[in-house]
Amino acid sequence: GGEPLLVPVTLLVTFQANVDTEARWVELQNRVVSHVNTLKPGETLTLNGVHAAARGLSVESTGVVDVSILSPAGNLEPTFAYQVIRTNAGLVTRN
């Protein structure tokens, strides 16, 4: 339920030099999409939540050294109680 609001997410990612960055990027995209798409209607999208999802569990398991969120510029709160924030892999990009 809820009326979806699709939001783009742009990230600046630093990977370990010895990893397959394209494969790791797809994994990172999937983690971010999964996080955003589990938000409930009326729930705020927080930068902390996106950052934690993008970073994963550890550098050793993900190859992700650092992530900066370029957009959105801040937390996003739905305009009304039944609005639900969503994204997809096409909207999660890197700079």
VOFI-968539 format. One record per residue (C-alpha): residue in three letters; z, x, y. Coordinates in pm, 1 decimal, decimal comma, padded with zeros to 6 digits. Layout:
N
ala|Z|X|Y
...
END
This chain:
95
gly|00000,0|00000,0|00000,0
gly|-00013,7|00056,9|00363,8
glu|-00294,8|00115,0|00607,6
pro|-00416,9|00474,6|00559,7
leu|-00449,2|00717,2|00847,1
leu|-00655,1|01020,4|00741,6
val|-00541,0|01341,2|00908,2
pro|-00700,6|01685,8|00909,2
val|-00486,0|01989,4|00831,7
thr|-00600,4|02336,6|00938,7
leu|-00425,3|02642,7|00801,4
leu|-00433,7|03017,1|00859,6
val|-00352,2|03179,3|00525,0
thr|-00266,5|03536,3|00430,2
phe|-00323,8|03611,6|00061,3
gln|-00222,2|03912,7|-00145,2
ala|-00512,0|04156,9|-00161,0
asn|-00531,7|04151,6|-00540,4
val|-00586,9|03776,7|-00593,3
asp|-00892,2|03553,7|-00626,3
thr|-00865,2|03401,8|-00278,8
glu|-01117,1|03123,3|-00344,8
ala|-00931,1|03001,8|-00653,4
arg|-00597,0|03032,7|-00474,5
trp|-00735,9|02843,3|-00174,8
val|-00834,1|02549,1|-00396,2
glu|-00484,2|02548,5|-00549,5
leu|-00329,5|02558,8|-00201,1
gln|-00553,6|02272,5|-00081,8
asn|-00449,4|02067,4|-00383,7
arg|-00078,6|02129,8|-00315,2
val|-00115,6|02019,0|00048,0
val|-00320,7|01709,5|-00043,3
ser|-00069,4|01616,4|-00312,1
his|00223,0|01654,0|-00070,5
val|00063,3|01448,2|00207,1
asn|-00059,0|01178,6|-00029,8
thr|00289,2|01119,4|-00170,2
leu|00419,8|01007,5|00170,4
lys|00534,2|00647,2|00177,4
pro|00419,8|00390,9|00435,5
gly|00599,2|00464,3|00763,0
glu|00703,4|00814,6|00651,0
thr|00657,2|01107,5|00891,8
leu|00434,3|01400,6|00801,2
thr|00640,9|01709,1|00883,1
leu|00508,8|02058,5|00939,9
asn|00795,0|02191,1|00727,1
gly|00676,8|01978,0|00435,4
val|00317,1|02094,5|00471,5
his|00430,8|02456,9|00501,2
ala|00647,8|02435,7|00188,8
ala|00367,0|02273,0|-00009,8
ala|00114,1|02532,4|00106,3
arg|00339,8|02827,7|00029,6
gly|00418,8|02710,7|-00322,7
leu|00706,0|02842,7|-00526,1
ser|00668,2|03218,0|-00473,3
val|00425,0|03484,3|-00359,5
glu|00409,7|03608,7|-00718,5
ser|00300,0|03270,3|-00855,0
thr|00062,5|03170,4|-00573,1
gly|-00066,3|03491,5|-00414,2
val|00006,8|03331,4|-00076,5
val|00191,1|03572,0|00153,1
asp|00199,7|03359,5|00467,9
val|00077,2|03025,6|00600,5
ser|00047,9|02913,9|00962,2
ile|-00032,8|02552,3|01044,1
leu|-00291,1|02533,7|01321,7
ser|-00321,4|02156,0|01311,6
pro|-00164,3|01915,2|01337,6
ala|00023,8|02071,9|01625,7
gly|00344,2|01888,4|01535,9
asn|00500,7|01632,3|01306,8
leu|00303,7|01307,4|01277,8
glu|00487,0|00977,4|01281,0
pro|00299,1|00662,8|01179,1
thr|00229,8|00420,3|01462,0
phe|00365,0|00124,1|01267,1
ala|00580,6|00075,0|00956,5
tyr|00297,5|00001,3|00711,7
gln|00073,2|00290,1|00818,8
val|00053,6|00567,8|00557,7
ile|-00061,3|00921,5|00635,1
arg|-00319,7|01062,2|00394,4
thr|-00558,6|01355,7|00364,7
asn|-00813,8|01494,6|00121,6
ala|-00953,1|01834,4|00024,2
gly|-01239,0|01795,5|00272,7
leu|-00988,3|01758,0|00555,5
val|-00767,5|02053,1|00454,8
thr|-00944,1|02355,4|00600,2
arg|-00871,8|02716,4|00681,9
asn|-00939,5|02915,7|00991,2
END
